[in-house]
Amino acid sequence: MLRHEFQPGRLVVGVFLTAAGVAYAGDAGGWWDTEWFAVIPVMVAGLFLAGVTAGLTRAIRRRRGTPESRQEPSRLETQ
């Protein structure tokens, strides 16, 4: 049983952050040279793809009517 909802947008961001970290770690280790600005396009692409992924995930969950996407009525409506 899952303890929390799976959010694939966060997974995408994590992959791109890990790639940026590997690029800088390789530079620090002397394996290759990474320019300081090289990670900017990687991060912009990662954030863009994460946003698209999160939007698609939300649209799919709203269409299917899963419990995570349902909104609870506010307290004012129930009184």
Phi, psi and omega in degrees: 000133180285142177274340180211166181287137177285129181237099184293337176298321178291327176296317179297315178299319179297321178295316181289324175295321177296319178297320178295320178296321178294321179298315179288326178293321176295324177292317180293328180279352178084012181281328178203170178255126178245122176291153183296331183269358184292334184278342182300310178296327178296316181290321178297315178297319180295317178293322178296311180295326177293321177296318178296317180296316179295320178296316177295320179298316180295318179296318180294317181291324177293321181292321179285338180076036179290154183301332181293332185270348181285141179261137177281145179293147181286166182295328181293326181286331183274345182271000000 
